[in-house]
Structures are given as C-alpha cells and as structure tokens.
Amino acid sequence: MRARKMGFNIEKNAEIVERIKFYITQKGGNKSALARDWGISPSHLGVVLKGTRQLSSTMIENAGNKGYNPDWLLNGLGEPYLTKTVEAQQENAPDYFEELLEAKNLIISLLEEKIERLETLLAQQKLQSRQKNLPEERPRLEQED
C-alpha cells in the first residue's frame, strides 16, 4: 500500500531492479562501478536495488549520458545500451587520419635515410677491413710461390 502512495508500481520496480542487476553483471558484478557511471553512491544504488527508492531523473540522465539506454532500463524497450552515444562520440571526435598518415610517412622516410646511412657505414667498414687484410695476404701469397 505504502509503495502505491509513493507513486511507483512494485511490479514495475522489480523489473527495473532486474535490469539494473543485468547492468551490474555486465560490470563484472561491480555495483560501485555502475553507481559511479550513474553519478550516485553505491549505498544509494543499494536502496534502489532493495526497492525502497526509485531511480531519480538525474540517475537516468547520467545513465543515458554514459551509454545506458533509459528506455530499456525503465520499460524494457530497445537494447540495454545506446548505440547513438558511441556514434555521436565518434562523429564529434577529431579526425587525425591525415595527420597520422603524414607522421607515418615522415617516420618511414627518416628510417629509410637511417638505413641508407647505416648500409653506407657498413660498406665502408667492410672495405676498410678488406684493405687492412690485403697487405697481410700478399706476403702469404709471395711465400707460397
């Protein structure tokens, strides 16, 4: 009786609690993580789960802002998570593709130059090593004759 006076249906509230438990399960059983997402304390979430308190409009708004679907949470309609939130975040994200591509090309160019210098240095060292060994080999050849 008292629940009706407070303005919420016990059966509907039980369904909402079950959907909240689904979200908790999705969070690995971490009630505190869900509470943080919704901008409430874990103890506040606890009283909502017990059915002694309803979800506040702020909680529902925070949930929606974090990608939880308020329609699914309250009425079981749609999917548990909003896809529009992710899409909106991607649309609003700066597009760094061209800058990243230019940076990649610059890095490749610098590495190619470094490889070329190292190959030249290696060739010089091999040549010097051969030249050092050549005088030693000549006397051996002369001794063999």
Buried (B, 14 or more C-beta within 10 A) or exposed (E): EEBEEEEBEEEEBEBBBEBBBEBBEBBEEEBEBBBBBBBBEEEBBBEBBEBEBBBBEEBBEBBBBBBBBBEBBBEEEEEBBBEEBEEEEEEEEEEEEEEEEEEEEEEEEEEEEEEEEEEEEEEEEEEEEEEEEEEEEEEEEEEEE
